[in-house]
Amino acid sequence: MAESTQKLTFAQRVEWCFLVLMQYLPVSWVSAIGAYLGERNARKGMAAKRLWVERLHRNFARFLHETDAKKRERLIIDYMRNLGRVYAEIAVLQRMVAQGRVSIVGLQHIPDPHQQFIIAGCHVGNWELLGHLVGQLPRDFGDLFAPLANPLHQKLVVQMRHRWKLNGKTSLVAASDNAMRQITRILNAGDNLVMMIDEEKNGYVHAPALGRNLPLTGNRWFTARLAVRHNVAILPVYVQPVGVARYQIVVGKPLHASGSNDHDKAVSYAQQLDACFDPIVQKNLMHWYWLSLFDWDARPN
């Protein structure tokens, strides 16, 4: 640990020790601590009139039709408590699984676990639990991710993701100019690939539509083209909360493209991905990571 933290500030060293300690506390305590920190952040953000608070006000008015500002403030606090739980629980995800806090439904949609898949997910609930499902499939897997700004959080997440595949290989691919080459290598090797189709970039959340007219951009389009190019099935999966520090991994039916050429097939996949995840996000708005960054008027760069 000394080697990994020797260039960190004192405050960062304290934070890292706290993150390590969280891995040994009772799961319910960890989740409660996260909720407390999330509420604290919400109240500080509202007092400072942060832009993300204004976005949440607009989004709760638009999607939940809440016209009362005080009630929207309560929703903002609840939303940030949920988000705080997600952040804190990353330290104890494997223990949550071991304690029976995570269930899987829809496994009948995977008749052959040896089949190669692109697992398409979205940032709902504690999406990091997708690794629990993927880690149980016999093929190795790769995971495309956007590096976190905080190096301590990034280190914790990387460590956690590598623990899912105990008897195989996990390839973590950071979003970069070299990512396409690495992903191609993963799929050509016959490994599974995890793709989150609702990423945010430069102020624009690329999916789902939520009433917008979506262009063919972002991970949703990237996933669709990869599936066609490598002839790999797309398996939609998401994680929904079912209680405090309790989640259900929901496996959907594999998607099948239609069309007379590769472009049309990719468009078919992209449309199906949005049709699949749009209602999931709308149903779980209070547990959707990107809600505080979602701007209806933003446009892709």
Stockholm file with secondary structure:
# STOCKHOLM 1.0

chainA/1-301         MAESTQKLTFAQRVEWCFLVLMQYLPVSWVSAIGAYLGERNARKGMAAKRLWVERLHRNFARFLHETDAKKRERLIIDYMRNLGRVYAEIAVLQRMVAQGRVSIVGLQHIPDPHQQFIIAGCHVGNWELLGHLVGQLPRDFGDLFAPLANPLHQKLVVQMRHRWKLNGKTSLVAASDNAMRQITRILNAGDNLVMMIDEEKNGYVHAPALGRNLPLTGNRWFTARLAVRHNVAILPVYVQPVGVARYQIVVGKPLHASGSNDHDKAVSYAQQLDACFDPIVQKNLMHWYWLSLFDWDARPN
#=GR chainA/1-301 SS CHHHHTTSCHHHHHHHHHHHHHTTSCHHHHHHHHHHHHHHHHHHHHHTTCHHHHHHHHHHHHHSCCCCHHHHHHHHHHHHHHHHHHHHHGGGHHHHHHTTCEEEECGGGCSCTTSCEEEEECSBSSGGGHHHHHHHSSSCEEEEECCCSSHHHHHHHHHHHHTSCTTSCEEEEESSTTHHHHHHHHHHTTCEEEEESCCEETTEECSCCTTSCCCSCHHHHHHHHHHHHHTCEEEEEEEEEEETTEEEEEECCCBCCCCSSHHHHHHHHHHHHHHHHHHHHHHTGGGBGGGGTCCTTCCCC
#=GC SS_cons         CHHHHTTSCHHHHHHHHHHHHHTTSCHHHHHHHHHHHHHHHHHHHHHTTCHHHHHHHHHHHHHSCCCCHHHHHHHHHHHHHHHHHHHHHGGGHHHHHHTTCEEEECGGGCSCTTSCEEEEECSBSSGGGHHHHHHHSSSCEEEEECCCSSHHHHHHHHHHHHTSCTTSCEEEEESSTTHHHHHHHHHHTTCEEEEESCCEETTEECSCCTTSCCCSCHHHHHHHHHHHHHTCEEEEEEEEEEETTEEEEEECCCBCCCCSSHHHHHHHHHHHHHHHHHHHHHHTGGGBGGGGTCCTTCCCC
//
